[in-house]
Amino acid sequence: MTDNLVNQVRAALEAAGLRKASIAVGLSGGIDSVVLLHLLRRGLRLSPARISAIHVNHQISKHAAAWATHCRRYCRDLGVKLKVAKVDVPRGNSTEAAARAARQRIFATSSADVVALAHNRDDQGETLLLQLLRGAGPRGLSAMPVFKPGIPALWRPLLDVPRSAIEAYARHYRLSWVEDDSNLDRAYLRNFLRHDVLPLIERKVPGAGIVLARAARLQAEASDLLDVLADQDIGTEVTESSIALTRLQNLPAHRARNALRRFLRRHGALMPEAGRLDELLRQALTARADARVCVDLGNVELRRFRGALYVVASLPQLPRNFEREWSGRSSLELPQLGGILHLEKRKNCGIAEEWLQRSRLTVRVRRGGEVLRLVEGGPRRTLRNLLQESALPPWIRERLPMMYLGDDLVAVPGIGVDARFRCIQGGQGLIPVWSPTTV
């Protein structure tokens, strides 16, 4: 039994092309991850130069510190380097999802080629039932992949292994692990399925775990096909963060929803429930042309502008008196405004350099009543009118940084430089460039 498990993991390593890769094991201290680390270090005899572990302390359980201590001791016995990372997990409707997201953020910082996770075949079946009861579609019902490319990649070598085989391996080598008492709490739907529902199904349908895992793989295939269809429906009329409304308007409702899901997923949006997705699509397609459609999706916003939908990063409330001093010599990161400001040298245009030698610039946001004279001897025009004439989307205008010397408005990126502060003909000037961060 133990030799079979070692051979399975060795085959998974070869199939994933990881023969020379460095591997960091996500080590919770539970039986699955303890066995996985043992398999790689002792079973496959990977050298300490290639294998390491990461333990994420969620600081939720009163036993969290003891679990971290157990992982340190275990890794020391195996001669494996361990990284322990503490995270703050917000309490709310889905603490489990928040903890998973926190772990993923820590795993993403690993310098290893691949992070190995200890999900097993029983986990696949539980996830399928859990998602089915939540009304998920093919993507939610799809199997976790054995290998997911990335930096680092994710690898699940035990996905075809039943929990019983992992427990037998642990007993054979007399391994010790921690037990998370929350795993016995039937208040969590996953635990109810694991301890009460699935054992009943197995008694009635022997081998149900294998069947459920196969069903999850079939759903993954269906999800991939739906993605291919969505890419065809979206076509080339999609940019880094936008999609033309005409693409969605010309599709049947179910394909438009599929295309919109694909677009949102590309940009890491939290997927809305089916009813909310329908309402979102209705607003996007039927609102008046001049209406400002803005839908908060939690981590991002969906906005409509000039016949297209845009995914925009959600930003915190900004005080009207927002202000930052700036020398202008290096880039200025302004996360509150959602971008980076810098000056580019240009001949015959831009701010005359001598103005910046006299005093530091101040960066502010609109407070109302600002004016610019863009042409020498020309009229002073309100910034409000200039912004309305520009092609800038409203969410960019709302947080556009304005550059001041004292109380004088000098320049606004994308709009222009006031004539008073412009360099002379033949001189060298500085053009303000605003680069909004993308989601």
PLY file of the C-alpha trace (Angstrom):
ply
format ascii 1.0
element vertex 439
property float x
property float y
property float z
element edge 438
property int vertex1
property int vertex2
end_header
0.00 0.00 0.00
2.73 2.50 0.97
4.86 1.57 -2.07
1.83 2.13 -4.31
1.35 5.61 -2.90
5.03 6.47 -3.41
4.82 5.24 -7.00
1.65 7.29 -7.61
3.33 10.47 -6.42
6.46 9.69 -8.45
4.27 9.22 -11.55
2.46 12.48 -10.83
5.82 14.25 -10.50
6.94 12.91 -13.88
3.60 13.67 -15.57
3.72 17.29 -14.38
7.30 17.70 -15.65
8.65 18.50 -12.17
11.67 16.20 -12.13
14.05 19.10 -11.39
11.60 21.63 -9.91
11.85 23.12 -6.44
8.73 22.30 -4.42
7.14 24.03 -1.41
4.50 21.97 0.39
1.52 23.77 1.88
1.78 22.27 5.37
-1.27 22.76 7.61
-0.09 20.11 10.05
-3.09 17.93 9.25
-2.77 14.31 8.14
-2.95 14.99 4.37
-0.17 17.58 4.21
1.98 15.71 6.75
1.79 12.59 4.55
2.51 14.57 1.36
5.66 16.12 2.82
6.81 12.70 4.06
6.15 11.15 0.63
8.27 13.76 -1.13
11.10 13.85 1.40
11.33 10.21 2.51
9.44 8.31 -0.20
10.88 10.07 -3.24
14.04 11.11 -1.35
14.00 14.67 -2.68
16.93 16.66 -1.37
16.44 19.50 1.16
17.70 21.85 -1.56
14.55 21.09 -3.59
11.88 20.62 -0.95
10.54 23.12 1.61
7.26 23.81 3.42
4.94 26.73 4.12
2.67 26.88 7.15
0.00 29.59 7.23
-1.14 30.55 10.73
-4.68 31.91 10.30
-4.86 32.94 13.99
-8.45 31.67 14.16
-8.16 28.61 16.41
-6.87 28.81 19.99
-4.54 25.95 18.96
-2.97 27.87 16.06
0.36 28.49 17.84
0.62 24.81 18.83
0.00 23.75 15.22
2.82 26.02 14.04
5.11 24.51 16.69
4.19 21.00 15.54
5.03 21.91 11.92
8.40 23.36 12.99
9.27 20.18 14.88
8.15 17.93 12.02
10.14 19.86 9.41
13.20 19.86 11.65
12.96 16.05 11.94
12.71 15.76 8.12
15.49 18.26 7.51
13.13 20.54 5.60
13.15 24.34 5.68
9.84 25.80 6.90
8.31 29.25 6.42
5.59 30.23 8.91
3.37 33.13 7.87
0.74 34.78 10.08
-2.34 36.21 8.36
-5.37 38.16 9.53
-8.59 36.53 8.37
-11.69 38.77 8.46
-14.68 37.16 10.17
-17.86 37.19 8.13
-20.25 35.05 6.14
-17.47 32.84 4.77
-14.48 32.63 7.07
-13.41 29.46 5.21
-13.24 31.32 1.88
-11.38 34.25 3.46
-8.83 31.85 5.02
-8.37 30.10 1.66
-7.76 33.44 -0.06
-5.21 34.39 2.62
-3.36 31.10 2.09
-3.30 31.62 -1.66
-1.77 35.07 -1.22
1.02 33.57 0.92
1.60 30.68 -1.51
1.87 33.21 -4.37
4.91 34.78 -2.66
6.85 31.49 -2.63
10.14 31.44 -4.53
9.69 27.71 -5.29
8.82 26.57 -8.80
5.67 24.87 -7.53
3.51 24.78 -4.39
2.28 21.26 -3.61
-1.16 20.95 -1.98
-2.52 17.81 -0.34
-6.10 17.72 -1.65
-7.27 14.13 -2.15
-10.01 12.28 -4.05
-12.49 12.60 -1.18
-11.98 16.37 -1.23
-13.04 16.35 -4.88
-16.31 14.58 -4.08
-17.06 16.87 -1.14
-16.40 19.94 -3.24
-18.66 18.71 -6.03
-21.60 18.15 -3.64
-20.93 21.41 -1.82
-20.98 23.41 -5.03
-24.02 21.52 -6.33
-25.98 22.50 -3.21
-24.93 26.12 -3.79
-26.39 26.03 -7.31
-23.04 26.32 -9.05
-22.60 25.86 -12.79
-19.98 23.76 -14.59
-17.03 25.88 -13.40
-18.06 25.60 -9.76
-18.63 21.87 -10.17
-15.32 21.27 -11.97
-12.54 19.26 -10.49
-9.53 20.87 -8.92
-6.72 20.45 -11.46
-3.74 18.25 -10.66
-1.46 20.94 -12.09
-2.19 24.64 -12.51
0.50 26.69 -14.28
1.63 29.91 -12.66
4.46 31.56 -10.72
4.59 29.49 -8.65
2.53 26.69 -10.19
0.11 24.65 -8.04
0.42 20.86 -7.93
-1.97 18.37 -6.27
-0.33 14.94 -6.55
-2.85 13.19 -4.23
-6.02 14.07 -6.14
-6.57 10.47 -7.27
-5.76 9.07 -3.82
-8.60 8.20 -1.38
-8.34 9.51 2.18
-8.22 5.91 3.46
-4.90 5.32 1.62
-3.43 8.49 3.15
-4.52 7.38 6.63
-3.00 3.91 6.08
0.33 5.49 5.05
0.35 7.71 8.14
-0.31 4.76 10.43
2.35 2.63 8.73
5.06 5.26 9.35
3.63 6.28 12.73
3.39 9.89 11.67
1.91 12.48 13.99
-0.37 15.28 12.88
-2.71 17.88 14.31
-6.48 17.61 14.35
-8.44 20.78 13.62
-11.43 20.53 15.94
-13.45 22.68 13.53
-13.34 19.77 11.07
-15.83 17.95 13.32
-18.29 20.84 13.49
-21.36 19.80 11.49
-22.45 23.45 11.37
-20.06 23.69 8.41
-21.76 22.17 5.37
-18.53 20.53 4.17
-18.16 18.69 7.49
-21.79 17.58 7.40
-21.23 16.15 3.92
-17.94 14.50 4.95
-19.10 12.84 8.16
-22.81 12.20 7.59
-23.82 12.33 3.92
-20.92 10.77 1.99
-20.57 7.70 4.26
-24.30 7.00 3.68
-23.86 7.35 -0.07
-20.81 5.05 -0.01
-22.81 2.38 1.83
-25.57 2.57 -0.77
-23.28 3.13 -3.78
-19.84 1.58 -3.15
-17.13 3.49 -4.99
-19.20 6.69 -5.01
-16.05 8.72 -4.32
-14.55 7.57 -7.62
-17.78 8.37 -9.46
-18.01 11.88 -7.95
-14.38 12.63 -8.83
-15.03 11.49 -12.41
-18.14 13.70 -12.57
-16.07 16.66 -11.40
-13.52 16.02 -14.18
-16.34 15.94 -16.75
-17.62 19.26 -15.45
-14.12 20.67 -15.84
-14.15 19.60 -19.50
-17.57 21.21 -19.99
-16.32 24.40 -18.33
-13.32 24.51 -20.69
-15.65 24.17 -23.68
-17.82 27.01 -22.37
-14.70 29.16 -22.08
-13.82 28.42 -25.70
-17.36 29.41 -26.74
-17.14 32.60 -24.65
-13.84 33.57 -26.28
-15.42 33.09 -29.70
-18.44 35.18 -28.68
-16.29 37.94 -27.19
-14.08 37.93 -30.27
-11.32 40.47 -30.78
-13.45 43.38 -29.58
-12.13 43.04 -26.06
-9.25 45.02 -24.60
-7.24 44.56 -21.44
-10.14 45.74 -19.27
-13.18 46.30 -21.51
-15.64 44.50 -23.74
-17.83 46.07 -26.44
-21.53 45.96 -25.56
-22.41 45.05 -29.15
-20.80 41.65 -28.59
-23.21 40.91 -25.74
-26.27 42.54 -27.36
-26.10 40.22 -30.37
-25.98 37.02 -28.29
-28.80 34.88 -26.87
-29.20 35.53 -23.13
-27.50 32.32 -21.95
-24.45 32.93 -24.17
-24.27 36.58 -23.13
-24.16 35.47 -19.48
-21.46 32.94 -20.31
-19.38 35.59 -22.12
-19.81 38.08 -19.27
-18.74 35.49 -16.70
-15.64 34.75 -18.75
-14.83 38.47 -19.02
-15.26 39.03 -15.27
-13.21 35.96 -14.42
-10.33 37.15 -16.62
-10.07 40.19 -14.37
-10.33 38.39 -11.05
-13.82 39.67 -10.21
-15.78 37.94 -7.47
-18.48 36.13 -9.43
-22.00 37.37 -8.64
-24.85 34.91 -8.07
-27.00 34.00 -11.07
-29.81 36.46 -10.25
-27.41 39.32 -9.73
-25.55 38.48 -12.93
-28.83 38.68 -14.86
-29.60 42.08 -13.32
-26.08 43.28 -14.05
-26.43 42.25 -17.70
-29.87 43.91 -17.93
-28.52 47.21 -16.58
-25.55 47.13 -18.92
-27.64 46.49 -22.03
-30.80 48.53 -21.38
-29.74 51.63 -19.42
-29.88 54.98 -21.24
-26.80 55.85 -23.25
-25.94 58.73 -20.89
-26.61 56.74 -17.70
-23.68 56.00 -15.40
-23.79 52.26 -14.80
-21.59 51.24 -11.87
-22.00 47.84 -10.18
-19.93 47.00 -7.10
-18.66 43.41 -7.27
-16.76 43.57 -4.00
-13.16 43.62 -5.18
-13.83 45.46 -8.46
-16.49 47.61 -10.11
-18.18 47.03 -13.45
-18.65 50.33 -15.32
-20.20 51.26 -18.66
-18.74 53.99 -20.87
-19.19 54.79 -24.55
-20.59 51.44 -25.63
-18.29 49.23 -23.58
-18.11 47.56 -20.19
-15.00 48.09 -18.07
-13.66 46.31 -15.00
-12.27 48.95 -12.65
-10.39 48.50 -9.38
-12.44 49.43 -6.31
-10.85 52.32 -4.42
-11.50 53.67 -0.92
-13.44 56.88 -0.26
-11.24 59.89 -0.98
-11.29 63.03 1.21
-11.91 66.29 -0.66
-8.80 67.83 0.91
-6.51 65.07 -0.40
-3.03 66.51 -1.02
0.54 65.24 -1.55
3.83 67.11 -1.98
6.05 65.98 -4.86
9.49 66.96 -6.15
8.63 65.69 -9.64
12.00 63.93 -9.92
10.73 60.37 -9.56
7.46 58.54 -10.03
4.80 59.23 -7.41
2.67 56.25 -6.45
-0.84 57.34 -5.49
-2.78 54.19 -4.47
-5.60 56.38 -3.11
-6.12 57.68 -6.64
-5.42 54.32 -8.28
-2.29 55.03 -10.31
1.25 56.36 -10.72
2.23 59.91 -11.73
5.50 60.82 -13.41
7.01 63.53 -15.62
8.44 62.86 -19.09
10.93 65.22 -20.72
9.74 66.69 -24.02
11.05 69.43 -26.29
8.84 72.47 -26.96
6.06 71.39 -24.61
5.31 70.71 -20.99
6.12 72.47 -17.74
9.29 74.61 -17.79
11.87 72.91 -15.56
12.77 76.15 -13.78
9.37 76.24 -12.11
10.15 72.99 -10.32
13.49 74.37 -9.15
11.71 77.16 -7.29
9.33 75.05 -5.20
7.79 71.62 -4.82
4.64 70.59 -6.60
1.47 69.75 -4.73
-0.82 67.04 -6.06
-4.54 67.44 -5.34
-7.89 66.23 -6.63
-10.79 68.28 -7.95
-12.60 70.50 -5.47
-14.58 72.53 -8.01
-13.97 75.81 -9.82
-10.55 74.95 -11.31
-9.55 76.74 -14.54
-6.73 76.37 -17.09
-5.48 78.61 -19.90
-4.13 76.11 -22.42
-3.26 78.68 -25.13
-1.17 81.83 -24.56
-3.55 84.78 -24.79
-6.51 82.42 -25.07
-9.48 82.14 -22.71
-9.36 80.54 -19.31
-11.52 77.44 -19.40
-13.07 75.50 -16.56
-11.55 72.13 -15.90
-15.06 70.73 -15.74
-15.68 71.61 -19.40
-12.25 70.39 -20.48
-12.85 67.03 -18.80
-16.28 66.71 -20.39
-14.70 67.23 -23.82
-11.95 64.71 -23.15
-12.22 61.00 -23.94
-11.36 60.10 -20.36
-13.82 57.73 -18.65
-15.62 59.23 -15.62
-13.84 57.01 -13.08
-10.50 58.36 -14.34
-11.75 61.94 -14.20
-13.00 61.44 -10.64
-9.46 60.68 -9.38
-7.30 62.57 -11.84
-4.30 64.13 -10.05
-3.90 67.90 -10.53
-0.52 69.60 -10.11
-0.22 72.88 -8.24
2.50 75.40 -7.40
1.15 77.23 -4.40
-2.48 78.03 -5.23
-1.90 77.99 -9.01
-3.07 75.03 -11.06
-0.10 74.12 -13.27
-1.16 71.01 -15.18
-3.61 68.13 -15.39
-2.43 64.87 -17.02
-4.24 64.17 -20.27
-5.68 67.70 -20.36
-2.73 70.04 -20.61
-0.33 72.55 -19.02
-1.36 76.11 -18.15
0.28 78.60 -20.55
1.89 80.53 -17.67
4.04 77.56 -16.72
4.83 76.17 -20.18
8.40 76.00 -21.47
9.50 78.45 -24.18
9.84 77.45 -27.84
13.00 75.39 -28.25
13.13 74.68 -24.53
12.85 71.43 -22.61
9.61 70.75 -20.78
8.07 68.15 -18.53
4.82 66.45 -19.50
2.76 64.91 -16.65
1.78 61.29 -17.36
-0.87 59.49 -15.30
-0.89 55.70 -15.43
-3.97 54.20 -13.76
-3.32 50.74 -12.36
-5.30 47.95 -14.00
-7.09 45.16 -12.18
0 1
1 2
2 3
3 4
4 5
5 6
6 7
7 8
8 9
9 10
10 11
11 12
12 13
13 14
14 15
15 16
16 17
17 18
18 19
19 20
20 21
21 22
22 23
23 24
24 25
25 26
26 27
27 28
28 29
29 30
30 31
31 32
32 33
33 34
34 35
35 36
36 37
37 38
38 39
39 40
40 41
41 42
42 43
43 44
44 45
45 46
46 47
47 48
48 49
49 50
50 51
51 52
52 53
53 54
54 55
55 56
56 57
57 58
58 59
59 60
60 61
61 62
62 63
63 64
64 65
65 66
66 67
67 68
68 69
69 70
70 71
71 72
72 73
73 74
74 75
75 76
76 77
77 78
78 79
79 80
80 81
81 82
82 83
83 84
84 85
85 86
86 87
87 88
88 89
89 90
90 91
91 92
92 93
93 94
94 95
95 96
96 97
97 98
98 99
99 100
100 101
101 102
102 103
103 104
104 105
105 106
106 107
107 108
108 109
109 110
110 111
111 112
112 113
113 114
114 115
115 116
116 117
117 118
118 119
119 120
120 121
121 122
122 123
123 124
124 125
125 126
126 127
127 128
128 129
129 130
130 131
131 132
132 133
133 134
134 135
135 136
136 137
137 138
138 139
139 140
140 141
141 142
142 143
143 144
144 145
145 146
146 147
147 148
148 149
149 150
150 151
151 152
152 153
153 154
154 155
155 156
156 157
157 158
158 159
159 160
160 161
161 162
162 163
163 164
164 165
165 166
166 167
167 168
168 169
169 170
170 171
171 172
172 173
173 174
174 175
175 176
176 177
177 178
178 179
179 180
180 181
181 182
182 183
183 184
184 185
185 186
186 187
187 188
188 189
189 190
190 191
191 192
192 193
193 194
194 195
195 196
196 197
197 198
198 199
199 200
200 201
201 202
202 203
203 204
204 205
205 206
206 207
207 208
208 209
209 210
210 211
211 212
212 213
213 214
214 215
215 216
216 217
217 218
218 219
219 220
220 221
221 222
222 223
223 224
224 225
225 226
226 227
227 228
228 229
229 230
230 231
231 232
232 233
233 234
234 235
235 236
236 237
237 238
238 239
239 240
240 241
241 242
242 243
243 244
244 245
245 246
246 247
247 248
248 249
249 250
250 251
251 252
252 253
253 254
254 255
255 256
256 257
257 258
258 259
259 260
260 261
261 262
262 263
263 264
264 265
265 266
266 267
267 268
268 269
269 270
270 271
271 272
272 273
273 274
274 275
275 276
276 277
277 278
278 279
279 280
280 281
281 282
282 283
283 284
284 285
285 286
286 287
287 288
288 289
289 290
290 291
291 292
292 293
293 294
294 295
295 296
296 297
297 298
298 299
299 300
300 301
301 302
302 303
303 304
304 305
305 306
306 307
307 308
308 309
309 310
310 311
311 312
312 313
313 314
314 315
315 316
316 317
317 318
318 319
319 320
320 321
321 322
322 323
323 324
324 325
325 326
326 327
327 328
328 329
329 330
330 331
331 332
332 333
333 334
334 335
335 336
336 337
337 338
338 339
339 340
340 341
341 342
342 343
343 344
344 345
345 346
346 347
347 348
348 349
349 350
350 351
351 352
352 353
353 354
354 355
355 356
356 357
357 358
358 359
359 360
360 361
361 362
362 363
363 364
364 365
365 366
366 367
367 368
368 369
369 370
370 371
371 372
372 373
373 374
374 375
375 376
376 377
377 378
378 379
379 380
380 381
381 382
382 383
383 384
384 385
385 386
386 387
387 388
388 389
389 390
390 391
391 392
392 393
393 394
394 395
395 396
396 397
397 398
398 399
399 400
400 401
401 402
402 403
403 404
404 405
405 406
406 407
407 408
408 409
409 410
410 411
411 412
412 413
413 414
414 415
415 416
416 417
417 418
418 419
419 420
420 421
421 422
422 423
423 424
424 425
425 426
426 427
427 428
428 429
429 430
430 431
431 432
432 433
433 434
434 435
435 436
436 437
437 438
